Amino acid sequence: MTIYDISEKAGVSIATVSRVLNGSGSVSEKTKKRVLDVIRRYEYTPNAFARGLGLNTMKTIGIICADSSDLYLAKAVYHIEQQLRGNGYDSILCCTGYELEAKAAAVGLLITKKVDGIILVGSNFIYECEADNQYVTDAASQLPIMLLNAALDAPNVYSVISDDFASTYEATLKMISAGIPDIVYFYNSVSYSGKKKLAGYRTAMEEKALSANPELLQFYQGSHEDIPAMTRHLVGLHDNGLIFHGVIASDDTLALAAVKYARLMGYSIPEEFSILGYNNSMLVNCCEPELTSIDNRLETLCRHLTSTLMGVLSGKEMPKKTVFSGEIIRRGTTLF
């Protein structure tokens, strides 16, 4: 018996059940009696959920990310911890790597630590196969699960995402309009977010009838820290006869490699070769000219995610999914 079962059997929302458990006066006596009757009938013990309602709270949130050395994930963890601290919560951080078993184990560990909620940082925690997401839905039967830049339609799972599809779609159209039809899409992830970005690029290229050459899609499988290897990947394309004068990268690290490639080839940036990155990280200032990049509003996402979690823990009805638009920050590597 879970809080979701009580909600269904009593014919009320989960938030209403939480208000009853929390002793809130905003529930009518009739509704309160109906909920309590179900609780007594099924001998439900609300301790687990009560942690998230301030009854026996540990005032601690679990944070899970795959790799804290990744610039995007590290910055997200920083923003989330700052927001949690400002709301009086401590945090426990687990860095799992990218294997499903390790992610599921970390979720289980945090539940045993009696955290009030769990935040999954990054889009690689959600899979296409529904069975692979069972570890998330199972955990959500016990406490709120928050997803940063990924989405899953399940009870007690809340998503805050950037519209990566629209951002990449718009950037691709702008580069084409600037007179660059031969654009390589350089990416290193097939996560939830990674697939949205790839779909945005493909859609824009198809609209302009420029999607015939599959070699323009380039997946890099090496370390996210090895910029020289990324550069060699692009040089290899040139050596194999692929001609291209633009790169849209799925993150700023790959875009920096494209800047190095353009320099090696003797191209003038942006007049002869255009480059656009993603995440608008501190790396945009690490090349000359400085890097045009898509700002996915990470700090805003983290602030809203934390605010949503605080609302859930206080028994409020909160939006299940919130989407923010990204923004192209133009610098010196593009003509637009």
C-alpha positions in Angstrom: 0.0 0.0 0.0 1.4 3.4 -1.1 0.2 6.9 -1.0 -0.9 6.5 -4.7 -3.1 3.5 -3.7 -4.7 5.7 -0.9 -5.2 8.5 -3.4 -7.0 6.1 -5.8 -9.1 4.3 -3.3 -10.2 7.6 -1.6 -10.9 9.3 -4.9 -8.7 12.3 -4.1 -5.4 13.7 -5.4 -2.0 12.7 -4.0 -1.6 16.3 -2.8 -4.9 16.0 -0.8 -3.6 12.8 0.9 -0.4 14.6 1.8 -2.4 17.5 3.3 -4.3 15.0 5.5 -1.0 13.3 6.6 0.5 16.7 7.2 -2.5 17.9 9.3 -3.3 20.7 7.0 -6.5 22.6 7.7 -7.3 23.2 4.0 -9.0 19.8 3.7 -12.7 19.4 4.4 -13.7 17.1 7.3 -15.6 14.9 4.9 -12.6 14.4 2.6 -10.3 14.0 5.6 -12.5 11.3 7.0 -12.5 9.4 3.6 -8.7 9.4 3.4 -8.3 8.4 7.0 -10.8 5.6 6.6 -8.7 4.2 3.8 -5.5 4.5 5.8 -7.0 2.7 8.8 -8.7 0.0 6.6 -5.4 -0.9 4.9 -3.2 -0.3 8.0 -1.1 2.2 6.1 1.9 3.5 7.9 2.8 7.0 6.5 6.3 7.3 7.9 8.1 7.0 4.5 6.0 9.6 2.9 5.9 11.7 6.0 9.6 12.3 5.6 8.8 14.5 2.6 6.0 16.3 4.5 8.1 17.6 7.3 6.7 15.1 9.9 9.9 13.2 10.5 12.0 14.9 7.9 15.8 14.5 7.7 15.9 17.8 5.8 18.2 16.1 3.3 17.9 15.6 -0.5 19.7 13.0 -2.5 21.5 14.2 -5.7 22.7 11.8 -8.3 24.8 12.6 -11.4 26.7 10.4 -13.7 30.0 12.3 -13.8 30.9 15.3 -11.6 33.9 16.0 -13.8 31.5 17.0 -16.6 31.3 20.8 -16.7 27.5 20.9 -17.2 26.7 18.3 -14.5 29.1 19.9 -12.0 27.6 23.3 -12.5 24.1 21.9 -12.2 25.0 20.2 -8.9 26.5 23.5 -7.6 23.3 25.5 -8.4 21.0 22.8 -6.9 23.0 22.5 -3.7 23.0 26.3 -3.3 19.2 26.4 -3.8 18.7 23.5 -1.3 20.9 25.1 1.3 18.9 28.3 0.9 15.7 26.3 1.7 17.3 24.7 4.8 18.1 21.3 3.2 21.4 19.4 3.2 22.3 17.1 0.3 24.0 13.7 -0.3 25.8 13.4 -3.7 26.3 10.2 -5.6 28.3 10.0 -8.8 27.3 6.8 -10.6 28.9 6.6 -14.0 26.6 5.7 -16.9 25.6 2.1 -16.2 22.0 1.4 -15.4 22.8 -0.9 -12.5 24.9 1.7 -10.8 22.2 4.3 -11.1 19.6 2.0 -9.7 21.9 1.1 -6.8 22.5 4.8 -5.9 18.8 5.4 -5.8 18.3 2.5 -3.5 21.1 3.7 -1.3 19.7 7.1 -0.9 16.3 5.7 0.0 17.9 3.7 2.8 19.5 7.0 4.0 15.9 8.3 4.4 16.3 11.4 2.2 13.2 13.5 1.5 13.6 13.4 -2.2 16.0 12.5 -5.0 17.2 14.8 -7.9 18.6 13.0 -11.0 20.9 15.5 -12.6 21.2 15.1 -16.4 19.3 13.4 -19.2 21.0 10.1 -19.1 18.9 8.7 -16.3 15.9 8.1 -18.6 15.8 5.4 -21.2 13.7 4.6 -24.3 12.9 1.1 -22.9 10.1 1.5 -20.3 11.5 -1.4 -18.3 14.8 0.4 -17.8 13.0 3.3 -16.1 11.4 1.0 -13.5 14.0 2.0 -10.9 12.8 5.5 -11.2 9.1 4.7 -10.9 9.7 2.3 -8.1 11.5 5.0 -6.1 8.8 7.5 -6.8 6.3 5.3 -5.0 8.3 6.2 -1.8 9.5 9.8 -2.3 9.5 12.6 -5.0 11.9 12.1 -7.9 13.0 15.2 -9.8 14.5 15.1 -13.3 16.8 17.8 -14.6 16.6 18.0 -18.4 14.8 14.7 -18.8 11.2 13.7 -18.7 9.2 10.7 -17.6 5.4 10.6 -17.3 5.0 8.7 -14.0 3.4 9.5 -10.6 5.5 11.6 -8.2 8.1 12.3 -10.9 8.7 15.9 -11.8 10.6 17.2 -14.9 12.3 20.5 -15.6 13.8 20.7 -19.1 15.3 23.0 -21.7 13.8 22.8 -25.2 16.9 21.3 -26.8 15.0 20.3 -29.9 13.9 23.9 -30.6 17.2 25.4 -29.8 19.2 23.2 -32.1 16.6 23.4 -34.8 16.7 27.2 -34.7 20.5 27.3 -34.7 20.7 24.9 -37.7 18.3 27.1 -39.7 20.3 30.2 -38.9 23.6 28.6 -40.0 22.0 27.5 -43.3 20.6 30.9 -43.8 24.1 32.4 -43.3 25.1 30.4 -46.4 26.5 27.2 -44.9 24.7 24.1 -46.1 27.4 21.6 -45.4 27.1 21.5 -41.6 28.5 18.6 -39.5 26.5 17.8 -36.4 29.2 16.7 -33.9 27.8 15.0 -30.8 28.8 12.6 -28.0 25.5 11.6 -26.3 22.4 9.6 -27.1 20.7 10.5 -23.9 17.2 12.1 -23.7 18.6 15.5 -24.3 21.1 14.3 -26.9 18.3 12.8 -29.0 16.3 16.0 -28.8 19.3 18.0 -30.1 20.0 15.5 -32.9 16.3 15.6 -33.9 16.4 19.4 -34.0 19.3 19.4 -36.4 17.8 16.6 -38.6 14.5 18.4 -38.9 16.1 21.7 -39.9 18.3 20.0 -42.5 15.4 18.0 -43.9 13.3 21.1 -44.3 16.0 22.6 -46.4 16.6 19.4 -48.3 20.2 19.1 -47.0 20.0 15.8 -45.2 21.3 13.5 -47.9 24.8 12.9 -46.6 24.8 10.7 -43.5 28.5 11.5 -42.9 27.5 15.0 -41.7 26.3 13.2 -38.5 29.4 12.5 -36.5 29.3 10.7 -33.2 32.4 11.0 -30.9 32.8 8.1 -28.5 36.0 9.1 -26.6 36.6 11.0 -23.4 34.7 14.3 -22.9 38.0 15.8 -21.7 40.1 14.8 -24.7 39.8 17.8 -27.0 42.9 16.8 -29.1 41.1 13.4 -29.9 38.0 15.3 -30.9 40.0 17.5 -33.2 41.6 14.4 -34.7 38.2 13.0 -35.4 37.3 16.0 -37.5 40.7 16.0 -39.2 40.0 12.3 -40.1 36.8 13.4 -41.8 38.7 15.9 -44.0 41.3 13.3 -44.8 38.6 10.9 -45.9 37.3 13.5 -48.3 34.3 15.1 -46.4 34.0 18.8 -47.2 32.2 20.9 -44.6 32.3 24.5 -43.6 30.3 24.5 -40.4 30.0 22.5 -37.2 27.1 22.5 -34.7 28.3 20.7 -31.6 26.2 19.2 -28.8 28.4 20.8 -26.2 31.1 23.5 -25.9 34.0 21.0 -25.6 33.3 19.5 -29.0 32.9 23.0 -30.4 36.4 24.0 -29.1 37.7 21.0 -31.0 36.0 22.4 -34.1 37.8 25.7 -33.6 41.1 23.9 -33.4 40.2 22.0 -36.5 39.4 25.1 -38.4 42.7 26.7 -37.4 44.6 23.6 -38.6 42.9 23.7 -41.9 43.7 27.4 -42.3 40.1 28.6 -42.4 39.1 32.1 -41.4 36.5 32.0 -38.6 33.6 32.8 -39.1 34.0 34.0 -42.7 35.0 30.6 -44.1 34.1 28.3 -41.2 31.3 28.7 -38.6 31.0 26.9 -35.3 28.3 26.8 -32.7 28.5 25.1 -29.3 26.0 24.2 -26.6 25.6 25.0 -22.9 27.2 28.5 -22.9 29.8 27.2 -20.4 33.0 29.0 -19.3 34.7 27.3 -22.3 33.2 29.9 -24.6 35.9 32.3 -23.6 38.7 29.8 -24.1 39.2 30.3 -27.8 39.7 33.2 -30.3 37.3 34.3 -31.6 35.0 33.5 -28.6 32.5 30.8 -29.1 28.8 31.3 -30.1 26.8 28.9 -28.0 23.3 28.0 -27.0 22.5 29.0 -23.4 20.1 26.3 -22.0 19.5 28.5 -18.9 20.9 25.9 -16.5 20.7 28.1 -13.4 17.0 28.9 -14.2 16.3 25.2 -14.6 18.0 24.3 -11.3 16.2 27.1 -9.4 12.8 26.0 -10.8 13.5 22.4 -10.1 14.3 23.1 -6.5 11.3 25.3 -6.1 9.1 22.6 -7.5 10.6 20.0 -5.1 10.0 22.4 -2.1 6.4 22.7 -3.2 5.9 19.0 -3.5 7.4 18.4 0.0 5.0 21.0 1.5 2.0 19.2 -0.1 1.2 21.6 -2.9 0.0 20.7 -6.4 3.1 21.3 -8.6 3.5 21.1 -12.4 4.7 17.7 -13.5 6.7 19.1 -16.4 8.1 22.6 -17.1 9.9 23.5 -20.3 12.2 26.5 -20.8 13.5 27.9 -24.1 17.2 28.2 -24.8 18.9 31.2 -26.4 21.7 31.5 -28.9 24.4 33.7 -27.5 26.2 35.1 -30.5 30.0 35.6 -30.3 32.7 35.4 -32.9 32.4 32.0 -34.4 29.2 32.5 -36.4 28.0 35.2 -38.9 24.5 35.2 -37.3 
